[in-house]
Structure formats: C-alpha cells, structure tokens
Amino acid sequence: MKEVIKRHAEQIFANHSSVIGIEISNVMSHHDRMRNELCIVLLCLDESKLPYGESPLPENLDGYPCDIRKEFVKFGHCVGCQTLNIGCSIGIPLVKLAGSVGFFVKSNDSTQGNFKSGFLTAAHVAIGPCDELYEHKSLLSKNPLAHKSHEIVHPSYADNAANAVIGKVIESFFGNYGINETGIDAAFIQTNQRNLGEEIHLPDEKNLLFNGSMLVKKRGRTTGDTIGKLVNKDMPLCVRVHGRIYEFKNCFGVKQINKEPFFEKGDSGSGVYLIDEKDGSLKPVGIAFAFFCSETAVCKIREIVEAFNVSVYEYEEPMDTS
C-alpha cells in the first residue's frame, strides 16, 4: 500500500486542494461508524465541500478503499526560553515567530582549517519565506539566497525584544532531497558553541519499527519534553501556507500518547530521539517540523546529515530520559 500512496500522492495533492495528508489505516470510518478494514486515509481540510472545478475525491486507489477524514496541518512556530540548549527558543531578528533548537552538530568539512559547529532547526524557522529554496530545489549554499545574511536570535523576537544574535544559517534545504526525494525542512546554524561532547551514532533505519512499539522523545520550546510513538516510515505531507503548496515526501510520522500533545506551535526544529528500550539512551531520528491534530511530521536525520555533511554530537547537559 505504501507504493500505491507513493504513485498517487503527487497527483492527489495537485488535483484536490483540500487534501493535506495520506496514510494507511486498519480501520474504515463510514457515517460515524467504524469497521476493521485495511484502507488508505485521505486527510482533508473539509471533506464535505467540493471546491469549484475539482473532481470528487477517489473512492479507491488501485483497488484499496479510501477513507476521507477531516484534519488540519500547519507549520509549528513560537514562544520562549533563556539559555541556548536543546529545545530553546530561536528565530529571525525582528520577526515575531519562533522555533526550537534541535540537534547540536559539527561540520565534517575542515575548509579554512576549522570544523564549524552549531545546531539544526527547521528551515522555515531560520530562513523565513522558503519559496525560493523550495522552487530552486537546491541547498542554500548553491542557491542565490546564500548571498544574503540569515542571522538567528536567541531567544526569539517573539519571546524577547533583546534581539540578541547568536549565529547565522550556513546551510539549509526545504523540499524533497536527492534521488529518493526525501522531505527535508532543516537548517544548520553556525554558533560559537564549544560545549559539545562525543559524537552520537545514528540508528539504522532498517532496525526501526513503525507499528507503535517504538517510543521517541523530543524537547521543544512550547511543549518541553514529550514522548510519542513511531508509526509511519514514508508519510507524504502537503502544507498550504498563504496560497502556496509545499509537498514533503517520505517523512517519519509520530503519534502522541494519550492526550498529551507531542508537538505544538513553537516546537518546529526540535530534535526527535529514539528511546532505547534496553538502557533508555537516546538516538537521533529526525527533526520535527509540522503537525496534524494527531500526527507529527519528522524529516529523517540521516538524510539531513548526509546533505549538510555534518555529524550529531552530545551536549554537556543531557536530556532526562525518565
């Protein structure tokens, strides 16, 4: 079924403006009644209205029934913190939006005799309008935007009027990257950070399970430390902002546990870690950047570090795994 979704996702997003997500479910809903049936779920802004000039939503895809459900999706943004640490509030000077500090990283490129260090966050938090990045389909370093200065303040201007610049964007990508067209919304912020510990090795994606049995943790500026479950390996996502459409393919999906939200506005850019069930250690899996009511989209860390040529490092203040 995942291959069916991959084949049809781009066309569905293009032809049906109300569709913002596609996923697989074992439960089919019909007139508020639920039944056990494998189906493809089309998440829509409003399933009851058919926009002028558009054809009805498909009842099936390659023989699999479609279940139409109402949802909403948007990028995360804002609210504050005091010290530069994982999950801290950061943003663009004089712009009242904010995101979160994600993983601390160091460049693997020793150009000019030193390895640049800093942290990862979401591109839409650090660059602002990402239209040019998305349309150019290139890294920031190979984009005309590279000639502009992209400074970052901490805390964000939304949380503190001090507007203290702590770094600048030196690499970024916004869109679908590489041959596999993996959705990435990420930026590398260079800072004067010197308190980096040991390199953190990434988990092998082949060993990840997406049946809800594996728990993940993130720290964001709004919700703090939250735990969710890994449920989706190749989630397609369509974000509509100010009339623009941004499609992201092959993202991880994380669902909240119980009623506690895993991700809210201001958490964009936060790092998501796999919790090792044996020893409670944390291993990076991705950057959280957007959310449905029930599911958070996470761009895969392995693709990000390969694209930016960086490695993830421990920070001297470890996250609590309790």
C-alpha positions as CSV (number, residue, x, y, z in Angstrom):
1,M,0.0,0.0,0.0
2,K,2.9,2.3,0.6
3,E,3.9,2.0,-3.1
4,V,0.3,2.8,-4.0
5,I,0.5,6.0,-2.0
6,K,3.8,7.0,-3.5
7,R,2.5,6.5,-7.0
8,H,-0.6,8.7,-6.4
9,A,0.3,11.2,-3.7
10,E,1.7,14.0,-6.0
11,Q,-1.4,13.8,-8.4
12,I,-3.8,13.8,-5.5
13,F,-2.2,16.8,-3.8
14,A,-2.2,18.7,-7.2
15,N,-5.8,17.8,-8.1
16,H,-7.5,18.1,-4.7
17,S,-6.8,21.3,-2.8
18,S,-8.5,20.0,0.4
19,V,-6.2,17.0,0.8
20,I,-3.2,17.7,3.2
21,G,-2.1,14.1,4.1
22,I,-2.3,10.5,3.1
23,E,-1.8,7.5,5.4
24,I,-2.7,3.8,5.9
25,S,-5.2,2.6,8.5
26,N,-6.7,-0.8,9.6
27,V,-10.0,1.0,10.5
28,M,-12.5,2.3,8.0
29,S,-15.0,5.0,9.1
30,H,-18.4,5.5,7.5
31,H,-21.2,7.7,8.7
32,D,-19.5,7.8,12.2
33,R,-19.4,4.0,12.3
34,M,-16.0,2.2,12.4
35,R,-15.2,-1.2,11.0
36,N,-12.0,-3.2,10.7
37,E,-10.8,-2.8,7.1
38,L,-7.5,-2.0,5.5
39,C,-7.8,1.3,3.7
40,I,-6.0,4.5,2.5
41,V,-6.9,7.5,4.5
42,L,-7.2,10.9,2.8
43,L,-6.9,13.7,5.4
44,C,-8.8,16.7,4.2
45,L,-9.4,20.3,5.4
46,D,-13.1,19.8,4.8
47,E,-14.4,16.6,3.4
48,S,-18.0,17.9,3.0
49,K,-17.2,20.6,0.4
50,L,-16.0,20.1,-3.1
51,P,-14.0,23.1,-4.4
52,Y,-15.2,24.6,-7.7
53,G,-13.7,22.9,-10.7
54,E,-12.3,19.9,-8.9
55,S,-13.4,16.3,-9.3
56,P,-14.7,14.3,-6.3
57,L,-12.1,12.6,-4.1
58,P,-11.3,9.0,-5.3
59,E,-13.2,6.2,-3.6
60,N,-10.3,3.8,-4.1
61,L,-6.7,3.7,-5.2
62,D,-5.5,0.6,-7.1
63,G,-8.4,-1.3,-5.5
64,Y,-7.8,-0.2,-2.0
65,P,-10.8,1.7,-0.5
66,C,-10.3,5.4,0.5
67,D,-11.5,6.7,3.8
68,I,-12.0,10.5,3.9
69,R,-11.3,12.2,7.2
70,K,-11.2,15.8,8.3
71,E,-7.9,17.1,9.6
72,F,-5.7,20.2,9.6
73,V,-1.9,20.7,9.2
74,K,0.4,23.7,9.6
75,F,4.0,24.5,10.4
76,G,4.8,24.9,14.0
77,H,6.0,28.2,15.4
78,C,6.6,30.2,18.7
79,V,7.1,31.0,22.5
80,G,10.3,31.4,24.7
81,C,13.4,30.4,26.8
82,Q,16.5,31.8,28.4
83,T,19.6,29.7,27.6
84,L,20.9,28.1,24.4
85,N,20.1,24.5,24.9
86,I,18.2,21.7,23.2
87,G,14.6,22.9,22.8
88,C,15.4,26.6,23.3
89,S,13.5,29.4,21.5
90,I,15.2,30.8,18.4
91,G,14.1,32.9,15.5
92,I,14.8,35.6,12.9
93,P,15.7,39.2,14.0
94,L,12.6,41.4,14.3
95,V,10.2,38.7,13.3
96,K,7.6,37.6,15.8
97,L,7.8,33.9,15.0
98,A,9.9,31.2,16.8
99,G,11.1,27.7,16.6
100,S,13.3,25.3,18.6
101,V,17.0,24.4,18.8
102,G,17.3,20.8,17.6
103,F,20.4,18.6,17.5
104,F,23.9,20.1,18.1
105,V,26.2,19.3,15.2
106,K,29.7,19.8,13.8
107,S,30.7,20.1,10.1
108,N,32.8,17.3,8.7
109,D,34.3,19.8,6.3
110,S,37.5,21.4,7.6
111,T,37.6,24.2,4.9
112,Q,39.6,27.2,6.2
113,G,41.2,24.9,8.9
114,N,38.4,24.6,11.3
115,F,35.2,22.5,11.7
116,K,32.1,24.7,12.0
117,S,29.7,23.8,14.8
118,G,26.2,24.8,15.8
119,F,22.8,23.3,15.8
120,L,20.0,22.1,13.5
121,T,16.5,23.6,13.3
122,A,13.7,23.8,10.8
123,A,14.4,25.8,7.6
124,H,11.1,27.6,7.8
125,V,12.1,28.9,11.2
126,A,15.5,30.1,10.2
127,I,15.1,31.3,6.6
128,G,11.5,32.8,6.8
129,P,9.7,32.5,3.5
130,C,11.2,29.4,1.8
131,D,9.6,29.8,-1.6
132,E,12.9,30.3,-3.4
133,L,14.6,27.4,-1.6
134,Y,11.6,25.1,-2.5
135,E,11.4,26.2,-6.1
136,H,15.2,26.1,-6.7
137,K,15.4,22.5,-5.2
138,S,18.9,23.1,-4.0
139,L,20.9,23.5,-0.8
140,L,21.2,27.1,0.5
141,S,24.9,27.1,-0.4
142,K,24.0,26.6,-4.0
143,N,21.1,29.0,-4.0
144,P,21.1,32.8,-4.7
145,L,19.8,33.2,-1.2
146,A,23.3,32.2,0.0
147,H,24.4,35.8,-0.8
148,K,22.1,37.1,1.9
149,S,22.8,37.1,5.6
150,H,20.5,34.9,7.6
151,E,21.0,35.7,11.3
152,I,19.4,33.9,14.2
153,V,18.5,35.4,17.6
154,H,18.0,33.7,20.9
155,P,15.5,33.9,22.5
156,S,13.3,34.6,19.5
157,Y,12.0,38.1,19.0
158,A,8.5,36.7,19.7
159,D,9.7,36.0,23.3
160,N,12.2,38.7,23.9
161,A,12.8,42.1,22.4
162,A,16.5,42.0,23.1
163,N,17.1,40.6,19.6
164,A,20.4,39.0,20.6
165,V,22.1,37.4,17.5
166,I,23.8,34.1,18.4
167,G,24.5,32.6,15.0
168,K,23.8,32.5,11.3
169,V,22.4,30.0,8.8
170,I,25.2,28.4,6.7
171,E,23.3,25.6,5.1
172,S,19.6,24.7,4.6
173,F,17.2,22.7,2.5
174,F,13.4,23.0,2.1
175,G,11.7,20.4,-0.1
176,N,12.4,16.9,-1.3
177,Y,16.0,16.0,-1.4
178,G,18.1,13.5,-3.5
179,I,17.2,10.5,-5.7
180,N,14.8,9.2,-3.1
181,E,13.0,12.6,-2.8
182,T,13.1,12.6,1.0
183,G,11.3,15.5,2.6
184,I,13.6,17.9,4.4
185,D,12.8,21.1,6.3
186,A,16.1,21.8,8.0
187,A,18.8,24.4,8.6
188,F,22.4,24.4,10.0
189,I,23.0,27.4,12.3
190,Q,26.7,28.2,13.0
191,T,27.3,29.4,16.5
192,N,30.3,29.8,18.9
193,Q,29.1,26.7,20.8
194,R,32.1,24.9,22.4
195,N,30.5,22.5,24.9
196,L,30.0,19.6,22.5
197,G,30.6,16.1,23.8
198,E,31.0,12.8,22.0
199,E,29.6,12.1,18.5
200,I,26.2,10.4,18.6
201,H,25.8,7.5,16.2
202,L,22.5,7.3,14.3
203,P,20.2,4.3,14.5
204,D,20.0,2.0,11.4
205,E,16.6,2.7,9.8
206,K,16.4,-1.0,8.9
207,N,16.0,-1.7,12.7
208,L,13.2,0.8,13.2
209,L,9.6,-0.4,13.7
210,F,6.6,1.6,12.7
211,N,3.9,-0.3,14.5
212,G,3.7,2.0,17.5
213,S,6.0,-0.2,19.6
214,M,9.0,2.1,19.5
215,L,8.9,5.3,21.6
216,V,10.5,8.6,20.7
217,K,11.2,11.8,22.7
218,K,11.6,15.4,21.7
219,R,12.3,18.7,23.6
220,G,10.6,21.8,22.1
221,R,10.2,25.4,23.3
222,T,6.5,25.1,23.7
223,T,5.7,21.6,25.0
224,G,9.1,20.8,26.6
225,D,9.9,17.1,26.9
226,T,7.2,14.9,25.3
227,I,7.0,11.2,24.3
228,G,5.3,9.7,21.3
229,K,5.3,6.6,19.2
230,L,6.9,5.9,15.8
231,V,4.0,5.0,13.4
232,N,4.9,6.0,9.9
233,K,8.0,5.4,7.7
234,D,7.2,7.1,4.4
235,M,4.5,9.7,5.2
236,P,3.6,12.2,2.4
237,L,2.6,15.6,3.7
238,C,1.2,18.7,1.9
239,V,1.4,22.1,3.7
240,R,-0.6,25.0,2.4
241,V,0.6,28.5,3.5
242,H,-0.6,31.8,2.1
243,G,-1.8,30.1,-1.1
244,R,1.4,28.2,-1.6
245,I,1.7,24.4,-1.6
246,Y,4.7,22.6,-0.2
247,E,4.8,18.9,-0.6
248,F,7.1,16.7,1.5
249,K,7.6,13.0,0.8
250,N,8.9,10.1,2.8
251,C,8.8,11.6,6.3
252,F,8.6,9.7,9.6
253,G,5.3,10.0,11.4
254,V,5.0,10.2,15.2
255,K,1.7,10.0,17.2
256,Q,1.1,11.4,20.6
257,I,0.5,9.1,23.6
258,N,-2.8,9.5,25.4
259,K,-4.0,13.2,25.5
260,E,-0.6,14.8,25.8
261,P,0.4,16.7,22.6
262,F,3.7,15.6,21.2
263,F,4.2,18.8,19.2
264,E,2.7,22.3,19.1
265,K,3.4,25.7,17.7
266,G,6.9,26.8,18.6
267,D,8.3,23.2,18.5
268,S,9.4,23.3,14.9
269,G,13.1,22.3,14.6
270,S,13.1,20.2,17.7
271,G,15.1,17.0,17.6
272,V,13.3,13.7,17.9
273,Y,15.2,10.9,19.6
274,L,14.5,7.1,19.6
275,I,14.4,5.8,23.2
276,D,16.4,2.6,23.6
277,E,14.1,0.1,25.4
278,K,17.1,-1.6,27.0
279,D,19.1,1.2,28.6
280,G,17.0,4.4,28.0
281,S,19.7,6.0,25.8
282,L,18.6,8.5,23.1
283,K,19.4,8.2,19.4
284,P,18.6,10.9,16.9
285,V,15.9,10.0,14.3
286,G,14.8,13.4,12.9
287,I,13.7,17.0,13.0
288,A,10.0,17.7,13.8
289,F,8.7,20.4,11.5
290,A,4.9,20.2,11.0
291,F,1.8,18.6,12.6
292,F,-1.7,17.3,12.1
293,C,-4.1,17.2,15.0
294,S,-2.9,13.6,15.7
295,E,0.5,13.2,14.0
296,T,3.8,15.0,13.8
297,A,5.9,15.0,10.6
298,V,9.6,14.4,11.2
299,C,12.3,14.8,8.5
300,K,14.9,12.0,8.7
301,I,18.2,12.9,10.4
302,R,20.3,10.5,8.3
303,E,19.3,12.4,5.1
304,I,19.9,15.7,6.7
305,V,23.4,15.0,8.0
306,E,24.4,13.5,4.6
307,A,23.0,16.5,2.8
308,F,24.7,19.0,5.1
309,N,27.9,16.9,5.7
310,V,27.6,17.2,9.5
311,S,27.7,14.8,12.5
312,V,25.4,14.9,15.6
313,Y,27.1,15.5,18.9
314,E,26.1,15.2,22.6
315,Y,25.5,18.4,24.5
316,E,27.0,18.7,28.0
317,E,23.5,18.9,29.5
318,P,21.9,15.5,28.7
319,M,18.2,15.2,28.2
320,D,16.3,13.5,31.0
321,T,15.2,10.0,29.9
322,S,12.9,9.3,32.8
